[in-house]
Amino acid sequence: MPPAAFPARASVVIVGGGVMGLSSAFHLALAGVEDVVLVEKGALGEGSTCKAAGGVRALFSDEINIRLGERSLRTFEEFGTQFDQEIDLHQVGYLLLADNDETMSAFEENVELMTSLGLAARTVSVADAKRLSPLIATEDLVGGLWSPRDGHCTPESVVAGYAKAARRAGVRILTGTEVTDIEVADGRVAAVRTSAGMIATDAVVCAAGAWSADIASWAGEDLPIVPLRRQIAVTEPLGVDLTGTPFTIDFSTMFYFHGEGRGLLMGAPEATDSEGFDISRDPDWLETLAECMDRRVPALGDVGLQSGWAGLYEMTPDHNAVIGSSDVVEGFIYAAGFSGHGFLMGPAVGEVVRDLYLGKEPFVDVSPMHARRFHNAGERPERNII
Ligand SMILES: Cc1cc2nc3c(=O)[nH]c(=O)nc-3n(C[C@H](O)[C@H](O)[C@H](O)COP(=O)(O)OP(=O)(O)OC[C@H]3O[C@@H](n4cnc5c(N)ncnc54)[C@H](O)[C@@H]3O)c2cc1C
């Protein structure tokens, strides 16, 4: 069949085919919005989404994030039935490790907040932390924070599930097509220019992850989002089944690991932050990783690494997302800047974007996430960025 003609008009154009764009497109079309067009410059998921470690959690220090995380967990739990797509969800828990009393006090506050919202989280002793995640060295630890419902799943499968469902619901997905400009007339969105032609539209959803600042600037909106490289390594098989290993995080270094079949997937920040769009792998990072491993999982000192990759976090000044409808240009909606925890929020944020577009109350009030907070000195810090 010849490809359908390029769409000259859309009710809404979504920029970005990661989890945010796809989930938003799916929810809009499911709600009956016709002529939804999603434009992705490369392949679906090839931005940050398919570079994620796959962690899914409700464990945040910010109430809105907890609610977005919990709502998304519900979707991940039902993904196979709802989208006819298995996502290899392992609800092995998140375990955060504290090596000082101040962090432990913050964990206690976190438990209070999670409990007040009806979620199961608790602090654990060092012995319990070791029982939950047996590979860890514990000499310097004072305790941990345990969130049993959390875990990890496969980003590629989530992308495939949403893409399939969005297409079925009538979304037009244009891959290999770059958005190059946004036309604004009389203070509102009028059209989107792409490498394949112009699409007239009244509404744009910016779901372009780490690339969102540029896209927003074309519409006259200021989204303070900076790309930050993060790297991952996967070990060779370790000869034992590690699928039950919790998503374990050394809170003071942000070194983390979880089971990946018979191996481990591991991540850690770089010794010096590398901002920008370069996602080449930096061999120096392996030294940083080795130091983190030596400190927290010394028994794995000699383990071989089988694969790895680098991707981009999309950082905002307070490490919290920007979600809202622009004050500056009518018809410009954004959901970006998830600062390294956006994969897990995709399902819920898609629902929120749908409601912002339809002018309905979302299930959680996201107004504190509006970009105007950065102009009003109202930052909203999230502590649990991992
Ligand atoms: C190493 C690593 C580990 C991570 N681990 C986790 C984790 O465990 N859990 C978690 O929740 N999050 C994790 N994240 C963060 C997570 O990947 C992101 O927050 C999330 O994927 C953001 O999704 P998105 O759809 O907003 O952005 P993206 O997936 O980046 O999608 C944006 C898309 O926009 C496209 N685009 C950009 N510019 C244009 C243009 N001009 N025209 C058309 N298309 C354009 C890009 O090609 C891209 O595909 C991790 C990230 C990294 C790098």
PDBQT file of the ligand as one rigid body, heavy atoms in Angstrom, charges set to zero:
ROOT
HETATM    1  C1  LIG A 401      20.855   5.904  31.536  1.00  0.00    +0.000 C 
HETATM    2  C2  LIG A 401      19.439   6.297  31.861  1.00  0.00    +0.000 A 
HETATM    3  C3  LIG A 401      18.726   5.573  32.797  1.00  0.00    +0.000 A 
HETATM    4  C4  LIG A 401      17.400   5.934  33.093  1.00  0.00    +0.000 A 
HETATM    5  N1  LIG A 401      16.703   5.151  33.961  1.00  0.00    +0.000 NA
HETATM    6  C5  LIG A 401      15.413   5.460  34.226  1.00  0.00    +0.000 A 
HETATM    7  C6  LIG A 401      14.637   4.621  35.074  1.00  0.00    +0.000 A 
HETATM    8  O1  LIG A 401      15.117   3.601  35.567  1.00  0.00    +0.000 OA
HETATM    9  N2  LIG A 401      13.345   4.983  35.307  1.00  0.00    +0.000 N 
HETATM   10  C7  LIG A 401      12.795   6.103  34.771  1.00  0.00    +0.000 A 
HETATM   11  O2  LIG A 401      11.637   6.386  35.038  1.00  0.00    +0.000 OA
HETATM   12  N3  LIG A 401      13.515   6.912  33.958  1.00  0.00    +0.000 NA
HETATM   13  C8  LIG A 401      14.795   6.612  33.669  1.00  0.00    +0.000 A 
HETATM   14  N4  LIG A 401      15.510   7.408  32.845  1.00  0.00    +0.000 N 
HETATM   15  C9  LIG A 401      14.911   8.657  32.355  1.00  0.00    +0.000 C 
HETATM   16  C10 LIG A 401      13.956   8.372  31.232  1.00  0.00    +0.000 C 
HETATM   17  O3  LIG A 401      14.611   7.658  30.213  1.00  0.00    +0.000 OA
HETATM   18  C11 LIG A 401      13.380   9.685  30.677  1.00  0.00    +0.000 C 
HETATM   19  O4  LIG A 401      12.972  10.519  31.723  1.00  0.00    +0.000 OA
HETATM   20  C12 LIG A 401      12.176   9.390  29.792  1.00  0.00    +0.000 C 
HETATM   21  O5  LIG A 401      12.477   8.409  28.852  1.00  0.00    +0.000 OA
HETATM   22  C13 LIG A 401      11.692  10.655  29.107  1.00  0.00    +0.000 C 
HETATM   23  O6  LIG A 401      10.747  10.268  28.143  1.00  0.00    +0.000 OA
HETATM   24  P1  LIG A 401      10.304  11.308  27.043  1.00  0.00    +0.000 P 
HETATM   25  O7  LIG A 401       9.311  10.639  26.194  1.00  0.00    +0.000 OA
HETATM   26  O8  LIG A 401       9.949  12.577  27.722  1.00  0.00    +0.000 OA
HETATM   27  O9  LIG A 401      11.653  11.622  26.244  1.00  0.00    +0.000 OA
HETATM   28  P2  LIG A 401      12.409  10.796  25.111  1.00  0.00    +0.000 P 
HETATM   29  O10 LIG A 401      12.280   9.338  25.272  1.00  0.00    +0.000 OA
HETATM   30  O11 LIG A 401      13.784  11.346  25.025  1.00  0.00    +0.000 OA
HETATM   31  O12 LIG A 401      11.589  11.174  23.812  1.00  0.00    +0.000 OA
HETATM   32  C14 LIG A 401      11.722  12.434  23.206  1.00  0.00    +0.000 C 
HETATM   33  C15 LIG A 401      11.763  12.202  21.717  1.00  0.00    +0.000 C 
HETATM   34  O13 LIG A 401      11.701  13.452  21.048  1.00  0.00    +0.000 OA
HETATM   35  C16 LIG A 401      12.382  13.304  19.845  1.00  0.00    +0.000 C 
HETATM   36  N5  LIG A 401      12.692  14.643  19.326  1.00  0.00    +0.000 N 
HETATM   37  C17 LIG A 401      13.559  15.548  19.835  1.00  0.00    +0.000 A 
HETATM   38  N6  LIG A 401      13.587  16.647  19.064  1.00  0.00    +0.000 NA
HETATM   39  C18 LIG A 401      12.722  16.435  18.050  1.00  0.00    +0.000 A 
HETATM   40  C19 LIG A 401      12.327  17.206  16.916  1.00  0.00    +0.000 A 
HETATM   41  N7  LIG A 401      12.828  18.431  16.694  1.00  0.00    +0.000 N 
HETATM   42  N8  LIG A 401      11.416  16.678  16.068  1.00  0.00    +0.000 NA
HETATM   43  C20 LIG A 401      10.889  15.438  16.273  1.00  0.00    +0.000 A 
HETATM   44  N9  LIG A 401      11.243  14.664  17.333  1.00  0.00    +0.000 NA
HETATM   45  C21 LIG A 401      12.139  15.157  18.214  1.00  0.00    +0.000 A 
HETATM   46  C22 LIG A 401      13.626  12.513  20.233  1.00  0.00    +0.000 C 
HETATM   47  O14 LIG A 401      14.216  11.873  19.119  1.00  0.00    +0.000 OA
HETATM   48  C23 LIG A 401      13.063  11.538  21.255  1.00  0.00    +0.000 C 
HETATM   49  O15 LIG A 401      12.769  10.279  20.706  1.00  0.00    +0.000 OA
HETATM   50  C24 LIG A 401      16.820   7.072  32.481  1.00  0.00    +0.000 A 
HETATM   51  C25 LIG A 401      17.539   7.792  31.543  1.00  0.00    +0.000 A 
HETATM   52  C26 LIG A 401      18.832   7.411  31.219  1.00  0.00    +0.000 A 
HETATM   53  C27 LIG A 401      19.594   8.199  30.194  1.00  0.00    +0.000 C 
ENDROOT
TORSDOF 0
